[in-house]
Amino acid sequence: MIHRTRIEDQTAAAEAAGFRFGAIGTHTSRTMMLAELSELLLHSPSHATRAHYAHNIIEENVLEKQTTATRKLTNQRLGELYGLSRSIPIFRVLQRLWAEDVQGRPLMALLVALARDPLLRATIPCVLSLPQGQELVRTRMLSELRLAVGERLNDSTLEKVARNASSSWTQSGHLHGRVRKIRRRVDPSPGPVALALWMGHSEGLAGEQLLGCQWCRVLDRTASGIVDEVLLAKQRGLVHAIIGGGVVEVDVRGLDSDSVAR
């Protein structure tokens, strides 16, 4: 019962940060939409509201979609994946780091999409366990997805999810190739590292547990292997950290000034 309560508390904390849970996700019909997100943020001010983003997508057509129906659906799907509202903590942090680290944008987009799309999140084990240089086998991803959703999605929909998820992992750099998807190791810049730490903190983790959280593993780093990257993020002023002599202290609260102000 104590263990169950701890899990429930972690889930509640993650939901408050903007994570989403359940058996359905955006990857039934779309990828993580990196190009659309990049273009939208480029054409929107940092103080934009959810209504402002919707206006830019639907009325201004900054993403150059051909029909109103497609624009409305794009607005809905981007909102599902990223929140697009400063009332959502994970979007505030993404928005702050997006401006700080251009190189890290694909990995940061993936991290937020993983947090907000349970279907994409279900594919983490099969991608991360794939050795560098090895081809992704679609049936393995389908098996992982079936375990996650049970019978709630039919085989045809799961095929679409697997295809879209493979594309998202390709956009982030974990896979490469148009037809044959080959695993490669990513090299995170400070922005994704800071975001991964913030996401772990949002789940209630601290210290060495934070360095070994699944979000840091998404960056292809172990708890010991990410130390240099954390210290680089510290140098960039993104996190506060003391690591050494058996001490691991990481403070990411400064990434979300709105939350600190409250």
C-alpha positions, -999 to +999 in steps of 0.1 A: +000+000+000+029+024+008+045+016-025+012+022-044+008+055-026+043+066-036+035+058-073+002+076-071+020+107-056+046+106-084+019+104-110+000+133-095+032+154-094+040+145-130+005+154-141+007+187-124+039+194-143+021+187-176+027+149-182-001+130-197-012+094-190-036+068-205-038+044-234-043+069-262-019+093-277-012+116-306+010+091-324-021+073-337-021+099-364+010+121-362+047+121-354+062+145-328+058+172-355+093+188-349+091+209-381+057+223-372+067+231-336+099+248-347+080+270-372+052+278-348+076+290-320+096+309-346+065+330-355+051+334-320+063+357-292+075+342-259+044+356-241+019+340-265-012+324-250-028+292-261-054+312-281-025+331-298-009+299-309-043+286-322-048+319-341-014+317-357-020+281-368-056+284-380-062+320-390-026+331-400-017+297-413+020+301-403+025+264-409+012+266-445-015+239-443-038+237-473-072+234-456-089+248-425-096+213-413-060+204-415-050+236-396-075+229-369-062+193-365-026+205-365-035+229-337-051+201-317-023+177-322+005+202-313-015+212-282-017+175-272+020+170-277+034+202-262+007+220-243+013+254-260+003+272-229+023+290-202-001+276-176+016+242-182+050+239-165+067+216-189+059+239-218+072+269-199+105+250-194+106+239-230+100+274-242+128+288-220+153+261-231+143+264-268+156+299-269+188+289-250+199+258-270+192+256-308+212+225-312+192+206-285+158+213-299+151+179-315+160+161-282+140+186-262+109+181-284+112+144-281+114+145-243+083+166-240+065+145-266+074+114-245+061+130-214+028+139-230+021+110-253+018+076-235+019+057-268+053+072-278+065+066-242+057+029-245+083+026-273+112+038-250+124+003-240+127-011-275+146+019-289+169+024-259+178-013-256+188-014-293+226-016-297+242+011-318+243+002-354+215-024-352+183-022-371+150-016-354+126-045-359+090-033-363+075-064-346+095-057-314+080-022-312+045-035-320+049-060-291+059-033-267+029-012-278+005-041-274+017-047-239+010-011-231-025-008-246-039-043-244-068-046-268-078-010-268-062-004-302-066-026-332-036-039-352-040-014-380-038+015-355-009+000-338+009-002-371+004+035-376+016+042-341+048+022-347+054+040-380+049+074-365+069+066-334+098+054-355+097+087-374+098+106-341+128+087-329+144+095-363+137+132-359+154+132-325+185+114-339+181+081-321+174+063-354+185+071-390+175+058-424+143+062-444+133+026-447+157+006-425+158+024-391+193+020-376+201+029-340+227+055-333+238+072-301+228+108-294+250+134-279+229+158-258+237+195-255+230+213-222+194+221-230+181+185-232+201+175-202+186+203-181+151+194-193+156+157-186+167+166-150+137+189-146+114+161-157+129+137-132+126+163-105+089+167-114+084+130-107+099+135-072+134+122-079+166+137-064+203+131-061+218+101-079+183+088-087+178+120-107+209+113-127+197+078-135+161+086-144+146+074-176+147+108-191+185+109-188+186+074-203+166+088-233+197+109-238+218+077-240+235+084-207+238+064-175+239+080-141+277+081-141+279+089-178+258+121-176+279+138-150+300+158-174+269+170-193+252+180-160+283+201-151+282+217-186+246+226-180+257+241-147+283+262-165+256+275-189+236+286-158+207+262-165+210+241-133+228+243-100+248+211-092+273+197-067+287+164-078+317+148-062+330+131-030+299+110-027+276+141-029+251+145-057+229+176-054+211+190-084+187+219-083+166+226-114+140+249-100+154+279-116+143+266-151+107+275-143+107+311-130+069+312-129+068+282-105+095+297-083+077+330-082+046+312-068 
